[in-house]
């Protein structure tokens, strides 16, 4: 995907993330129907009517603009362009459990992949470094932006202890305080902008993090993935354009860590020292 085309795609991704955010906010004022994906009686993986409704709207817009592009969506399995090398990975509402409980930490995220590599990302967040909702966005080679403006978020030089998005991993004497929001997409954006030194994910879905990894790349963050019992630099979710390989991308779930390069290196060093298997 050429630079000019990436810019056009980024604008559309921002439009779609903004649309998703507006639908999510509007839905908060009404009673929602909630169902659960997991085994009967588990009540562990909620889905609201908003999740599917937002994805339907996004897919309709993409069908008008890029009818041959492929789509990996969390709620709908239909793939309109299974042989195309450009794939839109969509999570219409990440942090659904937070959302249906009225806990205001959730997001909507869109990642665009070219040959499996994240090249464009747009994530609407219920809150941001500016303490208001908005869209973090970026494309390959461009800056990390928030609502159209490059992000400027200088760190307080007197801070000696920062925050990290850790999934319950206890590391003795870690030089950070642990925080988890319940939304992987939100935490990717927060790691990109520097609100979190890093964020670690045990087994994320591709649509949870595809957009956020594009944001992280634009911000100069490190991205490491665990493959074959080793941590390696993340490069892509897969190669090829045939239907089977894109389906493998749908099933991608690997340990991932995103953040400031020095913090990521220290987190992995401490993890190795404690012999944590994750």
Secondary structure, DSSP 8 states (H G I E B T S, - for coil): --HHHHHHHHHHHHHHHHHHHHHHHHHTTS---EEE-SSTTT--SEEEHHHHHHHHHHHHHHHHH-TTSEEEESS----TTTT-SEEEEEEEEE-HHHHHTT-S--EEEEEEEETTEEEEEEEEESS-TTSS-EEEEEETTS--EETTEE------TT---EEEB-SS---TT-SEEE---S-HHHHHHHHHHTSSSEEEESS--HHHHHHHHHHHHHTT-EEEEEETTEEEE---S----SHHHHHHHHT----EEEE-HHHHHHHHHHHHHHT---
